[in-house]
């Protein structure tokens, strides 16, 4: 297992709490995309761009207060990894937002949350990590739970093929992002990583709204409020908490913990969009939680 598996128990408990808080912060992104007045890739750009000032301020605070022992200037090698992580995340957000417009919410949510499979495969074949049978059982349970959660709304249709493919591709890119961030987190602070990944995410996504002919600027204060909510809550908040947690938890387990995102997304949709939580969704959520507990035991 990774060094994170041997961290101080109190720090690990804090990282677990922050990981789960991160899933709540990220869970609102799907609802915000649907409420946004801009196009899906434009929303993805603003998510990263508007988070940059917040991360710059946080980095300055860390430097002045000495809050993090890993605050230092990135090396050229670090910048290459940061660029790769930013590119992977930018592509993931852009194609996930687009997938939500091309397939059912259930299909897109399930397929885009298969990232634990890609993280586990990458950790095994690229990083040489080994996982216990208990961890594999927890992973399987969590994925089954995600399927049950979306089960009533899942559909197989040729008309959804392009959107389903994009959603699955988003899972692969997010898996690559998780692995890269886990590697960087041992050397750089959360704010440094988040600042530069936001920059490297925003730059390649910027041309896409114009190429695709999307609405780039919101036309009301409410539209700007949605974009700032996505940037500050989902990106600066949720992704920063995930980045912090990756310093103290195994990457593969953290990705499984993120399967709580569709659970929390259903709760957010229930509160904001008045979409009821059905009994089968509640069962799926319970299975996901059980799988996370099992996976945690198998990742110690």
N, C-alpha and C positions, 0 to 999 in steps of 0.2 A: 504494500500500500504506500501512499504518498506520505511525505513528512507531516501533512495535515493530520494524519491519523494518530500522530504521537504528540499532539499539542496539549497544552494545559487543559484539564477537564473543565475548569470554569470558563476558559476562553472558548472551548468547543461548545459548551451549552449556550453561551452568548451568540456564537456564530449560528447555531441552530435556530435560535429565536429570530435573529436578524434575517436568516434565509427565508423563514416562513413569512415574516413581515414583507420581505421583498416580493413574494408571490402575490400578496394583496396589492402592492403598489403597481406591479406589472399587469395585474388582472384587469385593470380598468382600460388598458390600451385598446382592446377590441371594441369596447363601447365608445371610446373616444374617436376611433377611426370612423365609426358609423355616424357620429354626431358632427364630425369635422366638415367645415365648409370648403376645404381644399381637397384635391385629389389624393389618392392613397400614397403615391410616392412623394408628393409634396408634403403630406403630413409626416412621412418618414424623415424628410429633410429637416423640417422645422423641429421635429422631436430632438434631433441631434444638435442642430444649430443653436436653438434657444437654451440648451443645457450647458453649452460651452462657458458662458459667463459665470454660471453657478459653480462649475467645477474649477474655474480659474480662481474664484474667490476662496473656495475650500482649500485649494492647493496653497494659496498664500497664507491662509490661517494655519495650516499644518506647518509650514516653514517657520512662521513666527513663533508658534507655540511649542515646536518640537514634539508635536503629538504623535508623530510616527517615526520610528527609527529607520524606516525604509525610504524616507524622502531623500531623493538624490536626482541628479540630472540623468536622463536616459542616455545610454551609449548608442552607437550606431546600430549594434545588434538589437538593442532594445527597441529602437525606432522601427526597425524592419518588422519585428514581432508586433509592435503596436499598429503599424500600418496594415499588416495582415489581419489582425484582430478587428480593426476598424472596418476594413473592407468586407470581411466576413459578416460583421454585424449589420453594416449598412445594406448589404445585399439581402440579408435575412429579413430585415424589417421591410424593405421595399417589396420583396416578392411575397412576403406574408400579407402585407396590406393589400397587394393586388389579388392574391388568392382569395381573400375574403369577399372580393367583388365577383369572383368567377366560379365559386363553388359554394356549397352549403356551409353555414357556420359550423355545423357539427363535423363535416368532413374536414374542413380546414383546420379546426381546432385540434381534432384527434391526430391528423397526419403531421401537423407542425409541432406537436408535442411528443413525437417519437425520438427527439434528440437524445434521450438517455441511451438508446441503442447505439447511436453513432459515437457518443462519448465513451461508452464502455468498450466498443470496438477500437476506437482510437487509443484509449488508455492502455489496452492490452497489446495491440500490435505496434504502436508507435512509441509509447512510454514504457512498455514492458511490465505493466502492472498486472497483478493476479488478483482475482476475486473469489471469495468463498462461495460455496453452494448456497448458503443462506442469503448472500447478497443477490445471487441470480434468482432465487425464489421471490425475494422482495421486488426485484425489477419486473419479473413476470406478472406478479400480482398487481403492481401499480399500473402496468400497461393494460392489463385486463380491465382494471377499474376504470381507466380512461375510456376504453371501448364501451363499457356498460354505461358510463356517464353520458356518452353521446349516442348510445344505441338506438333509441327511438327515432332519432333524426338523421342517422347515417343513411346514405343512399348510394347506389352504384349506377352510374349513368355515363354514357359517352359524352354528354354535354358538360359533365363536370371534370373530364379527364385533364384538361389543361390546368384548371384550378387545383385539382388534387395533386398533380405533379409539382406545381409550384409550392404547395404547402409542404410536401415531403422534402423538396429541395431546401425549404426554409429550415426544416429540422436538421438537415445535414450541415448547413452553414452555421446554425446556432451551436451545434455540437463542436464544430471547429473553433468557434469563438470561445466557448467554455474552456477547451483544452489550452488555447493560447493564453487566455487570461490567467488560468491556473499556473502556467509556467512563469508568467510575468509577475504574478503577485508575490512571489518569494523575493523579488528584488526591488519592486517599486511600490509606492503607496497607492491606495485606492484612488485618491484625487488625481495623481499623475496619470495613472492608467485611464481613468474615465475621461480626463481632459483630452488626451491625445487620441483615444479611440473615437470620441465624438467628432473630433476634427477629421480624422481619416475616414469616418463613416459619412459625414455630411458632404465632403468634397465630391466623391464619385456619384452620390445620389442626386446632387443638385441639377445636372442636365436632364434627368429623366422626366420630371413633370413637363418640361418644354418639348421634349421629344415626343411624349405621349399626348400632348395637347391637354393637359390637366389644368384645373384652376389652381393657381399658385398662391394667391393671397386671399385670406378670408375677407368677407365683405361686411362684417359686423364685429363689435366688441366681444360678443358671445363667441364668435369664431376664433378670435385671438385667445380668449380664455381657455377654450378647448385645447389649442396648441400649447399654451403655457402649462396646462395641466399635464399633458402628455410628456412635455419636456422635463418639468420639475418633479412630478410624482413618479412617472414610469421610468424615465431615463436617469436623471440626477439622483432620484431617491431609490427606486427599485434596483436598477442595475448597479448602483454604487454599493448597496447592501449585499447584493450577490457577489460582487468583486471582493468585498471585505471577507465574506464567508468563505470564499475559495482559498483564502490564506490559511484557514484552520479546519477545513473539511475536504475530504476527497472529492475530486471533480465529478466522478461518476455518481456519487451519492447526491451531490448538490443538484445535478441535472434531474435526478429522480424527484427530489424535493420540489423542483419546479413543475412537476405534474399537478401540484396544487393550484397552478394558475388557472386551468379550465374550471376547477371547482369554485375558486373565488370569482372567476369571470361570470359563472352562472348566478352567483349571489349578487354581483354588481348589476347584471342584466335584470335580475328580479327587482332590485331596489330602484334602478334608474329607468329601465325600459318597461317595467311591469311585466316581465316574462316569468311565469311561475316556475318554481323548482318542483319537478315531478318526482314521484317515489323512486323510479328507476335511476334518476340522477342522484338522489340521495344515497341509494345503494352503491352506485359507482364511486361516489365520494368516499364512502366508508371503506370500500375495498382499496382505493388509492391510499388512504391514511394507514390502513393495515400493512400495505406493501411497503410504505415508507418506513414504518416502525421495524419491519423485518429487515429491510435493506440496511437500516442504520446499525442493527445488531451485527449484520454480516460485514460491515465496513470498518469495524473497530479493530 
